[in-house]
């Protein structure tokens, strides 16, 4: 008797969805190619300068190309950003001033922002220590934006609204571009001067538009996630209104220097090439997400998003229900990673997080989740967050091992 194999069923059931993703990859790649062509990118842009980084032609053109792709006035793509959290923090510190209010409108922000804002930790120079107030608009019981409350919640002192596009480590739907557009519309109706800032991590190239195209004033993200195409070695970006980008980069460098400084350490070619590869890599990750959702839904585990639902980022959550299963899942993924397959993931503390994390990350770039990875905090209901994937066939191989490791739900 043949044993039921949900992977084989998933591959057949998802054929049309995979085809649709390929069509979107083509559209997004065309957007990238158009920007490269418009700004006449050539091999001379791969060279960098040393020291202060003054007049780095490649860096300047890359900024323009990136801004063009995301429909922003300006962008700063920098290897000096340590992470997406660092880029976001620079944007917050660059724009907000004592007495201002920061309002998160999609529930609690990602864990690593808690100490930046000041809801956890102390004596670190958080926003709270600088007299910047913070408020949070709770999600509905269904985990969606509270649209009714959002329409009346903006105050005169609400200088900035924080819109986290991805679900992060929470069990909620990530945002679509259409939902981000609606949030911005409701905010601007109440106070046109309130800055709408989008944490864009994990969302780049998932749709055919980015938040600045629907009115976002500023966005930020990581280069070792979607827009780095799995080959960029470090960095992050900010993009949006030119004055706000400059304000953010003045916190990265110094007032008076802003975007004009920062050596690129001979990374320009990788930054351009990663951006070129990004739409394809994101497409493969989306296919892997669908595959993961389909398989573990069939095995009886709650999944978010659902198997056939359109993707809103490159994260797929699976509720495993126990720490043992979370660790076993990550162990199976690590064993089928190209790097460090011999390592055994164990729960551990990680800077910026309140809970212990277990993480499978056998990636070529340390900390990158553009290649297939899985991780989660050791807290109930023990959800594993699967991210990235350079090709869906690798995801399928790793999932086969994960299925065997944890069994049915």
LUMKOL-740648 format. One line per field, with one value per residue: residue in one letter; chain; x, y, z of N, C-alpha, C in turn. Coordinates in steps of 0.2 Angstrom, whole numbers. Example, Ala and Ser with C-alpha at 12.3 -4.5 7.8 and 13.67 -1.06 7.14 Angstrom:
BEGIN
marba [A:S]
nulo [A:A]
n.x [66:64]
n.y [-28:-11]
n.z [39:35]
ca.x [62:68]
ca.y [-22:-5]
ca.z [39:36]
c.x [66:64]
c.y [-16:0]
c.z [39:39]
***
This chain:
BEGIN
marba [X:X:X:X:X:X:X:X:X:X:X:X:X:X:X:X:X:X:X:X:X:X:X:X:X:X:X:X:X:X:X:X:X:X:X:X:X:X:X:X:X:X:X:X:X:X:X:X:X:X:X:X:X:X:X:X:X:X:X:X:X:X:X:X:X:X:X:X:X:X:X:X:X:X:X:X:X:X:X:X:X:X:X:X:X:X:X:X:X:X:X:X:X:X:X:X:X:X:X:X:X:X:X:X:X:X:X:X:X:X:X:X:X:X:X:X:X:X:X:X:X:X:X:X:X:X:X:X:X:X:X:X:X:X:X:X:X:X:X:X:X:X:X:X:X:X:X:X:X:X:X:X:X:X:X:X:X:X:X:X:X:X:X:X:X:X:X:X:X:X:X:X:X:X:X:X:X:X:X:X:X:X:X:X:X:X:X:X:X:X:X:X:X:X:X:X:X:X:X:X:X:X:X:X:X:X:X:X:X:X:X:X:X:X:X:X:X:X:X:X:X:X:X:X:X:X:X:X:X:X:X:X:X:X:X:X:X:X:X:X:X:X:X:X:X:X:X:X:X:X:X:X:X:X:X:X:X:X:X:X:X:X:X:X:X:X:X:X:X:X:X:X:X:X:X:X:X:X:X:X:X:X:X:X:X:X:X:X:X:X:X:X:X:X:X:X:X:X:X:X:X:X:X:X:X:X:X:X:X:X:X:X:X:X:X:X:X:X:X:X:X:X:X:X:X:X:X:X:X:X:X:X:X:X:X:X:X:X:X:X:X:X:X:X:X:X:X:X:X:X:X:X:X:X:X:X:X:X:X:X:X:X:X:X:X:X:X:X:X:X:X:X:X:X:X:X:X:X:X:X:X:X:X:X:X:X:X:X:X:X:X:X:X:X:X:X:X:X:X:X:X:X:X:X:X:X:X:X:X]
nulo [A:A:A:A:A:A:A:A:A:A:A:A:A:A:A:A:A:A:A:A:A:A:A:A:A:A:A:A:A:A:A:A:A:A:A:A:A:A:A:A:A:A:A:A:A:A:A:A:A:A:A:A:A:A:A:A:A:A:A:A:A:A:A:A:A:A:A:A:A:A:A:A:A:A:A:A:A:A:A:A:A:A:A:A:A:A:A:A:A:A:A:A:A:A:A:A:A:A:A:A:A:A:A:A:A:A:A:A:A:A:A:A:A:A:A:A:A:A:A:A:A:A:A:A:A:A:A:A:A:A:A:A:A:A:A:A:A:A:A:A:A:A:A:A:A:A:A:A:A:A:A:A:A:A:A:A:A:A:A:A:A:A:A:A:A:A:A:A:A:A:A:A:A:A:A:A:A:A:A:A:A:A:A:A:A:A:A:A:A:A:A:A:A:A:A:A:A:A:A:A:A:A:A:A:A:A:A:A:A:A:A:A:A:A:A:A:A:A:A:A:A:A:A:A:A:A:A:A:A:A:A:A:A:A:A:A:A:A:A:A:A:A:A:A:A:A:A:A:A:A:A:A:A:A:A:A:A:A:A:A:A:A:A:A:A:A:A:A:A:A:A:A:A:A:A:A:A:A:A:A:A:A:A:A:A:A:A:A:A:A:A:A:A:A:A:A:A:A:A:A:A:A:A:A:A:A:A:A:A:A:A:A:A:A:A:A:A:A:A:A:A:A:A:A:A:A:A:A:A:A:A:A:A:A:A:A:A:A:A:A:A:A:A:A:A:A:A:A:A:A:A:A:A:A:A:A:A:A:A:A:A:A:A:A:A:A:A:A:A:A:A:A:A:A:A:A:A:A:A:A:A:A:A:A:A:A:A:A:A:A:A:A:A:A:A:A:A:A:A:A:A:A:A:A:A:A:A:A:A]
n.x [4:3:11:3:8:10:18:19:6:4:13:7:-6:-2:2:-4:-4:10:14:7:15:27:24:22:35:42:36:41:54:56:53:64:75:71:74:88:92:87:95:107:117:133:148:158:152:154:165:172:175:188:190:182:172:168:160:156:153:146:138:130:123:117:108:99:94:88:78:70:65:57:48:51:56:70:83:94:105:115:129:133:122:118:108:90:83:92:92:78:78:87:79:68:75:80:69:60:57:59:44:36:24:25:15:10:2:-2:-3:8:26:39:50:63:62:57:66:72:61:58:50:54:69:82:91:98:97:84:70:60:67:72:61:50:35:25:13:0:-10:-21:-24:-38:-48:-47:-35:-33:-31:-38:-49:-59:-56:-44:-48:-50:-40:-28:-18:-14:-1:4:17:23:17:19:20:20:24:26:21:30:35:22:5:-3:-11:0:2:-6:-2:-12:-19:-10:-10:-23:-22:-13:-21:-32:-25:-19:-30:-34:-23:-13:1:6:18:20:27:34:39:47:52:55:45:48:46:36:24:18:21:28:28:30:24:11:9:17:28:41:51:60:72:80:96:100:89:75:79:92:94:100:114:120:131:130:120:107:93:85:71:61:53:64:69:67:74:86:87:86:98:107:107:113:126:132:125:126:133:126:119:130:141:151:160:160:167:170:159:149:146:140:129:122:120:113:101:96:94:84:70:68:72:64:52:54:55:42:35:40:34:21:21:25:15:4:8:9:-3:-11:-6:-12:-9:-11:-9:-2:0:-15:-14:-18:-19:-15:2:9:21:37:36:31:21:19:10:16:14:22:37:46:43:45:59:63:59:66:79:78:77:90:98:97:102:113:125:133:126:129:127:118:103:100:90:92:98:96:103:92:80:67:63:70:77:75:84:86:98:106:114:122:125:128:114:105:89:85:89:83:76:72:64:60:52:54:40:23:11:21:26:33:43:44:56:60:70:80:77:62:63:73:67:57:64:69:58:52:60:57:44:44:51:43:30:12:-1]
n.y [-6:11:24:39:54:70:80:77:78:92:98:95:102:115:120:130:141:142:145:158:165:165:173:185:187:190:202:210:209:215:228:231:229:240:251:249:251:264:272:269:259:252:243:251:256:247:249:255:268:273:276:291:289:298:305:293:285:273:270:281:280:268:271:279:270:261:269:272:260:257:267:279:296:297:286:277:265:255:247:250:249:239:229:226:231:241:250:254:259:270:278:281:288:298:306:308:318:325:325:321:309:292:280:264:255:242:233:226:229:221:210:215:228:233:237:247:256:257:250:239:235:247:262:263:273:274:278:282:286:298:306:303:299:283:274:261:253:241:225:218:204:195:197:207:223:236:244:253:260:265:276:286:289:297:309:327:327:316:311:302:287:270:256:240:229:215:200:196:189:186:179:184:190:196:212:218:227:235:236:243:255:259:261:272:282:284:289:300:308:312:319:327:329:319:307:293:278:263:248:238:225:209:210:215:215:205:209:219:232:244:251:266:269:269:280:280:288:285:271:256:243:227:222:209:201:200:211:209:197:185:186:198:204:211:224:237:247:264:272:284:300:313:322:315:303:309:313:301:296:305:300:288:292:307:323:334:326:314:307:308:301:287:273:260:248:239:232:236:229:217:222:228:217:208:215:213:200:198:198:185:177:180:175:161:159:162:152:141:144:142:128:124:128:120:107:105:109:99:89:92:104:120:134:149:160:153:138:141:154:171:177:188:191:184:174:160:153:140:132:123:118:112:113:103:99:110:112:100:101:112:107:97:105:112:101:99:109:119:124:121:109:99:104:106:114:123:130:147:162:178:193:207:201:195:182:165:159:147:141:137:140:137:146:155:168:175:175:178:176:174:163:147:145:142:147:151:158:152:150:149:148:139:142:139:149:149:154:162:154:149:141:132:118:114:118:108:96:98:99:87:80:87:84:70:71:77:72:69:82]
n.z [0:-4:4:10:4:7:1:-12:-16:-14:-23:-35:-33:-31:-43:-52:-44:-43:-56:-57:-48:-55:-65:-59:-54:-66:-69:-58:-60:-72:-68:-61:-70:-79:-71:-69:-82:-85:-77:-82:-78:-76:-78:-72:-61:-51:-44:-29:-17:-4:14:19:9:0:-14:-21:-34:-38:-27:-26:-38:-36:-25:-32:-41:-33:-26:-37:-41:-29:-30:-23:-18:-14:-8:3:2:12:17:30:39:51:52:48:59:64:53:54:67:65:57:65:76:68:64:74:89:105:115:104:97:94:86:85:73:70:81:93:90:81:90:92:91:103:114:107:107:120:128:134:143:149:152:139:130:124:114:123:134:128:129:120:116:116:109:106:94:97:89:81:88:78:74:65:57:67:60:63:75:71:62:71:79:78:85:88:92:87:79:71:62:64:54:53:41:40:48:58:74:77:77:66:51:39:31:16:1:-2:10:17:10:13:27:27:21:30:41:36:33:45:50:40:41:49:49:39:42:36:41:31:31:25:15:3:-15:-15:-19:-33:-31:-20:-3:-4:-16:-13:-5:7:18:22:22:28:28:28:20:19:19:8:-3:-5:-13:-8:-9:-5:7:19:27:25:21:19:12:4:6:2:12:24:22:22:35:42:38:44:57:55:51:53:58:45:37:33:19:11:15:18:15:3:3:-8:-11:-20:-33:-28:-22:-32:-40:-31:-30:-43:-43:-34:-36:-42:-31:-21:-27:-27:-13:-10:-16:-9:4:1:-1:12:20:14:16:30:35:30:38:50:57:63:52:46:33:26:15:1:1:-5:-4:8:13:15:25:33:45:57:68:81:94:105:114:111:98:91:92:86:73:69:70:60:48:49:47:34:27:17:23:38:42:51:63:79:82:97:110:114:121:113:107:109:109:120:124:124:109:96:82:65:53:42:32:19:21:36:47:38:31:19:12:14:30:47:62:79:94:111:117:121:108:103:90:74:62:46:33:18:5:-8:-19:-22:-22:-14:-2:-2:0:13:20:19:28:40:42:45:57:66:64:63:67]
ca.x [0:7:10:1:14:7:22:17:-1:5:16:2:-11:0:4:-7:-1:17:14:6:21:32:22:24:43:43:34:45:61:55:54:72:78:70:78:95:93:86:101:114:121:138:153:161:148:155:171:171:181:189:190:175:167:165:159:156:148:142:134:125:118:113:103:94:90:83:73:66:61:52:44:53:60:77:85:101:107:121:132:134:117:120:102:84:82:96:89:72:80:90:73:65:79:81:63:56:60:56:37:32:22:25:9:11:-5:-3:-2:15:31:44:53:69:61:55:71:73:56:58:45:59:76:83:98:101:95:78:65:56:72:72:54:46:29:23:6:-1:-17:-22:-27:-45:-48:-46:-28:-32:-31:-44:-50:-64:-52:-39:-50:-51:-35:-22:-18:-10:6:6:22:24:14:23:16:24:21:26:18:35:34:15:1:-8:-10:4:-2:-5:0:-19:-21:-5:-13:-29:-20:-11:-27:-35:-20:-18:-37:-35:-17:-9:8:9:23:18:33:33:44:46:56:52:39:50:45:31:19:21:22:31:24:30:19:4:9:21:33:47:52:66:73:87:98:101:83:73:82:99:95:104:121:123:134:127:117:100:91:79:69:55:54:71:71:66:79:92:86:88:106:111:108:118:133:132:122:130:136:120:119:136:147:151:163:156:171:170:153:144:144:135:123:118:118:108:95:94:92:79:63:67:73:57:47:55:53:34:33:41:29:14:22:25:8:0:10:8:-11:-13:-4:-16:-6:-13:-4:-4:-6:-17:-10:-19:-20:-10:7:10:28:40:36:26:20:16:9:18:11:26:44:50:42:49:66:64:57:72:84:78:79:97:102:96:104:120:130:132:121:131:125:111:100:97:87:98:97:99:102:86:74:66:63:75:75:79:85:89:100:112:114:129:126:126:108:101:83:82:89:78:78:66:66:54:54:51:34:17:9:27:26:39:42:49:57:65:71:82:73:57:64:76:62:53:68:70:51:51:64:53:37:46:54:37:24:5:-3]
ca.y [0:17:29:46:59:77:84:75:81:99:100:95:106:122:121:136:146:143:149:165:168:166:179:191:188:193:209:214:209:221:235:232:231:247:256:249:254:271:275:267:255:249:240:256:258:242:251:259:272:271:282:294:287:304:304:286:285:267:271:286:277:262:274:281:264:258:274:271:253:257:273:284:302:296:280:276:258:256:242:252:247:232:225:230:234:246:255:256:263:276:282:283:293:304:309:309:323:325:327:318:302:286:276:258:254:235:229:226:229:216:210:218:236:234:240:254:261:258:246:234:237:253:265:262:278:272:284:284:290:305:309:302:294:278:271:255:252:234:222:215:197:191:198:212:230:239:250:258:264:269:282:292:288:301:315:332:326:309:313:296:280:264:251:234:225:208:197:195:183:186:175:188:191:201:217:219:234:238:238:249:261:261:264:279:286:285:293:307:311:315:324:326:330:313:303:286:274:256:243:234:219:203:211:218:211:200:212:223:239:245:256:273:270:271:286:279:293:282:264:254:236:224:219:201:198:200:214:207:192:180:187:204:202:215:231:239:253:268:275:288:307:315:325:310:299:312:314:295:294:309:296:283:295:312:329:337:321:311:302:309:298:279:269:254:242:235:228:238:224:212:226:228:210:205:218:210:193:198:196:178:173:181:171:155:159:162:145:137:146:139:121:122:128:115:100:105:110:92:85:94:109:127:137:156:160:146:135:144:161:175:178:195:192:178:171:155:151:134:131:116:116:110:115:98:99:116:110:94:104:116:102:94:110:113:95:99:116:118:126:119:103:95:108:105:120:123:136:151:170:182:201:211:196:193:175:161:157:141:144:134:145:135:150:157:174:174:179:179:172:174:156:143:145:141:149:153:159:147:153:146:141:136:143:140:154:147:160:162:149:151:137:128:111:114:118:102:91:99:98:79:78:90:80:64:72:79:68:73:86]
ca.z [0:-5:10:8:4:6:-3:-19:-17:-13:-29:-40:-31:-32:-50:-55:-40:-44:-62:-56:-45:-60:-69:-55:-54:-72:-69:-54:-63:-77:-65:-59:-76:-81:-67:-71:-89:-84:-73:-86:-73:-80:-73:-68:-55:-46:-40:-23:-14:3:18:20:4:-4:-22:-23:-40:-38:-21:-28:-43:-33:-22:-37:-44:-28:-25:-43:-40:-24:-31:-18:-20:-12:-5:5:3:15:21:37:43:54:51:47:65:64:48:57:73:62:54:71:79:64:63:80:93:112:114:99:99:89:86:81:72:69:87:95:84:81:97:92:92:110:117:104:109:127:132:138:144:152:151:133:125:120:112:129:138:125:130:114:119:112:110:102:93:97:84:83:90:73:72:59:59:70:56:66:80:67:59:76:84:77:89:85:94:83:73:66:63:63:51:52:35:41:55:63:78:80:74:63:44:36:27:9:-1:-2:17:19:7:17:33:26:19:36:45:33:33:52:51:34:43:52:44:39:41:35:42:25:31:22:11:-4:-21:-14:-23:-39:-29:-13:1:-6:-22:-11:0:13:18:23:23:29:28:28:13:19:17:1:-8:-6:-17:-5:-10:-2:13:25:26:25:17:20:6:4:5:2:18:29:21:25:43:45:37:49:63:54:51:58:55:40:33:30:14:7:17:19:10:1:4:-14:-11:-25:-38:-25:-20:-38:-42:-27:-32:-49:-42:-28:-38:-42:-25:-17:-30:-25:-6:-9:-18:-3:9:0:0:19:22:12:19:37:35:29:44:55:61:61:48:44:30:24:10:-5:2:-8:0:9:14:14:31:34:52:58:76:83:100:110:113:108:91:88:92:81:66:67:69:53:43:49:44:26:25:14:28:45:42:57:69:82:85:104:112:117:121:107:108:106:111:127:125:120:102:92:75:60:49:38:26:17:24:43:49:32:31:12:10:18:37:52:69:83:101:115:121:119:107:100:82:70:57:40:29:13:1:-15:-24:-19:-22:-7:4:-2:3:20:23:20:35:46:43:48:63:71:64:62:73]
c.x [4:5:8:7:11:11:20:11:0:8:11:-4:-9:3:2:-4:6:18:12:12:26:30:23:31:45:42:39:52:61:56:61:76:77:74:85:96:92:92:108:119:126:143:157:158:150:161:169:177:182:188:183:170:164:165:159:151:143:136:128:120:114:107:97:90:86:77:68:62:56:47:45:56:68:77:92:101:114:123:133:128:118:114:96:82:86:94:83:74:83:84:69:68:80:75:60:60:56:49:33:29:23:19:10:3:-7:-1:6:20:35:48:59:68:59:60:73:68:56:53:48:66:76:90:101:100:89:74:62:61:73:65:50:41:28:16:5:-8:-17:-25:-34:-43:-46:-38:-27:-32:-37:-46:-55:-60:-47:-41:-51:-45:-29:-23:-14:-2:9:11:23:19:18:19:21:21:20:23:24:34:27:11:-5:-6:-5:0:-1:-4:-7:-21:-16:-8:-19:-27:-17:-16:-30:-31:-20:-25:-37:-29:-13:-1:11:13:21:24:32:39:43:49:52:46:41:49:40:25:22:22:25:27:24:25:12:4:13:27:40:46:59:66:80:89:100:95:81:77:89:100:99:112:124:125:132:124:110:99:85:77:62:56:61:73:71:72:86:92:89:96:110:112:113:125:133:128:128:134:131:122:126:142:146:154:159:160:170:164:148:142:139:129:119:115:113:101:92:91:86:72:62:68:67:52:48:53:45:32:34:37:23:15:22:18:3:1:8:0:-13:-12:-8:-14:-9:-8:-7:2:-8:-14:-11:-20:-14:-5:7:17:31:41:30:26:17:16:10:15:15:33:48:49:45:56:68:63:64:78:84:79:87:101:101:98:111:126:128:127:123:129:119:108:98:95:92:95:100:98:96:80:73:65:69:72:79:79:89:91:106:113:121:131:124:120:103:95:81:83:85:80:71:68:59:56:51:46:28:14:15:26:33:38:47:49:62:65:74:79:68:59:69:72:58:57:69:63:50:54:60:47:39:48:48:31:18:4:-8]
c.y [6:22:36:51:66:81:83:79:89:101:100:101:114:124:128:142:148:147:156:168:170:172:186:193:192:201:213:214:215:228:236:233:238:252:255:252:262:275:273:264:252:246:245:258:252:244:255:264:271:277:284:291:293:302:297:285:279:268:276:284:272:265:276:276:261:262:273:265:253:263:278:290:300:289:281:269:258:249:243:250:240:227:229:234:241:252:258:261:270:281:285:289:299:308:312:314:323:328:324:311:298:282:270:256:246:231:230:226:223:216:214:226:238:238:247:259:262:255:240:237:244:256:264:267:277:278:286:288:297:309:309:297:289:275:266:254:244:231:220:208:193:192:203:219:233:245:255:263:268:275:287:292:293:307:321:330:319:311:308:290:275:258:245:230:218:206:197:189:183:182:180:188:197:206:217:226:238:240:243:255:264:264:271:284:288:290:300:311:315:320:322:326:324:309:296:282:267:252:238:227:213:204:213:213:205:202:216:230:239:251:263:274:271:276:285:285:291:275:262:246:233:221:212:198:199:204:213:201:186:181:193:202:205:221:231:245:257:271:279:295:309:318:320:305:302:312:307:293:299:305:291:286:301:318:332:332:317:306:302:305:290:275:262:247:237:230:231:233:219:216:226:222:207:208:215:203:193:196:188:174:174:176:164:154:158:155:140:138:142:131:119:123:122:108:100:106:103:87:87:100:116:130:144:159:153:144:139:151:165:177:186:197:185:173:166:152:145:133:124:113:113:112:110:97:105:115:105:97:108:112:99:99:111:107:95:106:115:120:124:113:99:98:106:111:119:129:140:158:173:189:203:207:195:186:171:159:150:142:139:139:143:139:152:164:173:178:180:174:172:167:153:143:144:143:150:154:154:149:150:151:137:136:143:144:152:153:159:155:150:147:132:121:110:114:111:96:92:98:91:77:80:86:73:65:74:75:72:77:83]
c.z [0:1:7:9:2:2:-10:-21:-18:-20:-35:-39:-32:-38:-53:-51:-42:-51:-61:-52:-50:-64:-65:-54:-60:-72:-64:-57:-69:-74:-63:-65:-79:-77:-68:-78:-89:-81:-76:-81:-78:-75:-69:-62:-49:-42:-34:-21:-7:7:20:15:0:-11:-24:-28:-40:-33:-23:-33:-40:-29:-26:-40:-39:-27:-31:-43:-35:-25:-26:-21:-19:-8:-2:6:5:18:28:42:45:52:49:53:66:59:51:63:70:60:60:75:75:63:69:85:100:112:109:101:93:91:82:80:70:75:89:90:85:87:97:93:99:114:114:106:116:131:136:138:147:151:145:128:121:118:119:133:135:125:124:117:114:114:104:101:92:91:86:85:85:70:66:62:62:66:59:71:76:64:64:80:84:81:86:86:90:77:68:68:60:60:49:47:37:48:60:67:81:75:71:55:43:32:20:8:0:5:19:16:11:24:32:24:25:41:42:33:40:53:45:36:47:47:45:37:41:37:37:25:29:17:4:-9:-20:-18:-29:-37:-22:-10:-2:-12:-19:-5:6:12:19:24:25:29:28:21:13:20:10:-4:-10:-11:-15:-6:-7:5:20:23:26:21:21:13:7:3:6:9:24:28:23:32:45:44:42:55:62:54:56:54:51:35:29:25:10:9:18:14:9:1:-2:-14:-17:-30:-34:-23:-27:-41:-38:-28:-38:-48:-37:-30:-39:-36:-21:-20:-27:-17:-5:-11:-12:3:8:1:7:22:20:15:26:39:35:35:50:60:59:57:46:40:28:17:3:-5:-2:-3:1:11:13:20:31:41:53:66:78:89:106:109:109:101:88:87:86:74:64:66:62:47:43:46:37:24:22:19:35:46:48:63:72:85:92:106:115:117:115:108:105:107:118:129:122:113:100:85:71:54:45:32:25:20:31:45:44:32:24:9:16:25:41:59:73:91:105:120:117:113:103:92:79:64:52:36:24:9:-6:-20:-20:-18:-16:-2:4:1:10:23:24:27:41:47:46:55:68:70:63:68:77]
***
